[in-house]
């Protein structure tokens, strides 16, 4: 795989739609992501508002939108699919509910086995992480060899997420399809400048 990976952008966990909107548009105008993922952590009403706002901003830029785990919200708010945070378990259910054209992604931690199960169940992409030590994730970081092996052996696209740095982006670029950024930029004073520095 020689193509450069694409940006997979995550919203801040528990974000408020009104506060995030302008900044989200600015970030997406700085580097166009392939996909925008709405992270959970807010009440369902707020997630609904976030879904409508994110869909409007993203679809105006031809960017797909997925939401963490909420199959019903994805359907109700016209999103492009879901990101399942518990591996392969719900892939078939989500596909059945959302249909063949929806995006169904699965986060599989550091488990090659779970990733293969998700791919076999029909996931459109598999995410592994964290790539480095991170308080936001359980367990040890994933070995970069897993991405190398996956990109050589499995056709389903792979996403790297969790504690991404500029150096890791360089290392991951030849062996991943997508690199996910979220907390790496939103926790900084200037998310747009941080994204520009990381993505360069």
C-alpha positions as CSV (number, residue, x, y, z in Angstrom):
1,X,0.0,0.0,0.0
2,X,1.7,3.2,-1.2
3,X,-1.0,5.8,-1.0
4,X,-0.8,8.2,1.9
5,X,-3.4,7.5,4.6
6,X,-6.5,9.8,4.9
7,X,-7.5,11.7,7.9
8,X,-10.3,10.2,10.0
9,X,-11.5,12.9,12.3
10,X,-13.2,12.3,15.7
11,X,-15.3,14.9,17.5
12,X,-14.4,15.5,21.2
13,X,-16.2,13.1,23.6
14,X,-19.2,14.8,25.2
15,X,-19.0,17.8,22.9
16,X,-21.8,20.4,22.8
17,X,-23.0,21.0,19.2
18,X,-23.3,24.8,19.7
19,X,-19.7,25.1,20.9
20,X,-18.2,22.7,18.4
21,X,-19.8,23.8,15.1
22,X,-17.6,26.7,14.0
23,X,-14.4,25.0,15.1
24,X,-15.3,21.8,13.4
25,X,-15.9,23.6,10.1
26,X,-12.6,25.3,10.4
27,X,-10.7,22.1,11.2
28,X,-12.3,20.3,8.2
29,X,-11.4,23.2,5.9
30,X,-7.8,22.9,7.0
31,X,-7.4,19.2,6.3
32,X,-10.3,17.4,4.5
33,X,-11.1,14.2,6.4
34,X,-12.3,11.1,4.7
35,X,-14.7,10.4,7.6
36,X,-16.0,12.2,10.6
37,X,-16.8,10.2,13.7
38,X,-19.2,11.5,16.4
39,X,-17.9,10.2,19.7
40,X,-20.3,9.3,22.5
41,X,-20.3,10.8,26.0
42,X,-23.2,13.2,25.7
43,X,-26.9,12.7,26.5
44,X,-29.0,11.4,23.6
45,X,-30.7,14.8,22.9
46,X,-27.3,16.4,22.7
47,X,-25.9,13.6,20.5
48,X,-28.9,14.2,18.2
49,X,-28.1,17.9,17.9
50,X,-24.4,17.0,17.4
51,X,-25.4,14.5,14.7
52,X,-27.5,17.1,12.8
53,X,-24.8,19.8,13.0
54,X,-22.0,17.4,12.0
55,X,-24.0,16.0,9.1
56,X,-24.7,19.4,7.8
57,X,-21.0,20.5,8.0
58,X,-19.6,17.2,6.8
59,X,-22.0,16.5,3.9
60,X,-21.5,20.0,2.6
61,X,-17.8,18.9,2.2
62,X,-18.6,15.4,0.9
63,X,-17.4,13.8,4.1
64,X,-19.1,10.7,5.5
65,X,-20.3,10.8,9.1
66,X,-20.5,7.9,11.6
67,X,-21.5,7.8,15.2
68,X,-20.2,5.7,18.1
69,X,-22.5,2.7,18.7
70,X,-25.9,4.4,18.2
71,X,-27.5,2.5,15.3
72,X,-30.9,4.2,16.0
73,X,-29.5,7.7,16.1
74,X,-27.6,7.0,12.8
75,X,-30.9,6.0,11.2
76,X,-32.9,8.9,12.7
77,X,-30.4,11.6,11.8
78,X,-29.4,10.5,8.3
79,X,-25.8,9.6,9.2
80,X,-23.7,7.4,7.0
81,X,-23.2,4.6,9.5
82,X,-21.8,3.6,12.9
83,X,-18.5,3.0,14.6
84,X,-18.8,0.1,17.0
85,X,-16.5,0.4,20.0
86,X,-16.7,-3.2,21.2
87,X,-15.1,-5.1,18.3
88,X,-16.9,-7.6,16.1
89,X,-19.9,-8.3,18.4
90,X,-22.5,-6.0,16.9
91,X,-21.3,-5.8,13.3
92,X,-23.9,-8.1,11.8
93,X,-26.7,-6.5,13.8
94,X,-25.6,-3.0,12.7
95,X,-25.4,-4.1,9.0
96,X,-28.9,-5.6,9.2
97,X,-30.4,-2.5,10.7
98,X,-28.6,0.0,8.5
99,X,-28.4,-1.8,5.2
100,X,-25.7,-2.7,2.8
101,X,-24.8,0.9,1.8
102,X,-24.1,2.1,5.4
103,X,-20.6,2.3,6.9
104,X,-20.0,-0.1,9.7
105,X,-16.7,0.2,11.4
106,X,-15.3,-1.7,14.4
107,X,-12.7,-0.8,17.0
108,X,-10.8,-3.9,17.9
109,X,-8.2,-2.6,20.4
110,X,-5.0,-4.6,19.9
111,X,-6.6,-7.9,18.9
112,X,-5.8,-9.2,15.5
113,X,-8.3,-12.0,16.1
114,X,-11.1,-9.6,16.9
115,X,-10.2,-7.6,13.9
116,X,-10.4,-10.6,11.6
117,X,-13.8,-11.5,13.2
118,X,-15.0,-8.0,12.5
119,X,-13.8,-8.1,8.9
120,X,-15.4,-11.5,8.3
121,X,-18.7,-10.2,9.8
122,X,-18.7,-7.5,7.2
123,X,-17.1,-4.4,8.8
124,X,-16.1,-1.7,6.3
125,X,-13.1,-0.9,8.3
126,X,-11.3,-2.1,11.4
127,X,-9.6,0.3,13.9
128,X,-6.8,-0.7,16.2
129,X,-5.3,1.4,19.1
130,X,-4.0,3.0,21.1
131,X,-0.9,3.3,19.1
132,X,1.0,4.8,22.1
133,X,0.4,4.9,25.8
134,X,-2.9,6.7,26.5
135,X,-5.0,7.1,29.6
136,X,-8.1,7.2,27.3
137,X,-7.7,3.5,26.4
138,X,-7.6,0.3,28.3
139,X,-4.5,-1.9,28.0
140,X,-1.2,-1.8,26.3
141,X,-0.5,0.0,23.0
142,X,-0.9,-1.9,19.8
143,X,2.3,-3.1,18.0
144,X,2.9,-1.3,14.7
145,X,3.6,-4.8,13.2
146,X,-0.1,-5.5,13.5
147,X,-0.8,-2.7,11.0
148,X,2.0,-4.0,8.7
149,X,0.6,-7.5,8.8
150,X,-3.0,-6.3,8.3
151,X,-2.1,-4.1,5.3
152,X,-0.3,-7.0,3.6
153,X,-2.8,-9.7,4.4
154,X,-6.3,-8.2,4.7
155,X,-8.2,-6.1,2.2
156,X,-10.6,-4.4,4.7
157,X,-9.2,-0.9,5.4
158,X,-7.5,-0.3,8.7
159,X,-7.6,2.8,11.0
160,X,-4.9,3.7,13.5
161,X,-6.1,5.6,16.5
162,X,-5.1,6.7,20.0
163,X,-2.2,8.9,21.2
164,X,-1.0,9.7,17.6
165,X,2.0,11.9,17.2
166,X,3.7,13.5,14.2
167,X,6.4,10.8,14.4
168,X,3.8,8.0,14.5
169,X,2.0,9.4,11.5
170,X,5.3,9.1,9.6
171,X,5.7,5.5,10.8
172,X,2.1,4.5,10.2
173,X,1.7,6.2,6.8
174,X,2.9,3.3,4.7
175,X,0.9,0.7,6.6
176,X,-2.5,2.2,7.3
177,X,-5.5,3.5,5.2
178,X,-6.7,6.0,7.8
179,X,-5.2,7.8,10.8
180,X,-7.7,9.0,13.4
181,X,-7.2,12.3,15.2
182,X,-9.4,13.6,18.0
183,X,-8.1,14.3,21.5
184,X,-4.7,15.0,19.9
185,X,-6.1,18.3,18.5
186,X,-9.2,19.2,20.6
187,X,-7.3,19.3,23.9
188,X,-5.0,22.0,22.5
189,X,-5.6,25.8,22.6
190,X,-5.7,26.0,18.8
191,X,-7.0,22.7,17.2
192,X,-6.6,24.0,13.6
193,X,-2.9,24.9,14.1
194,X,-2.3,21.6,15.9
195,X,-3.9,19.6,13.1
196,X,-1.8,21.5,10.6
197,X,1.4,20.7,12.5
198,X,0.5,17.0,13.0
199,X,-0.7,16.4,9.4
200,X,1.7,18.8,7.8
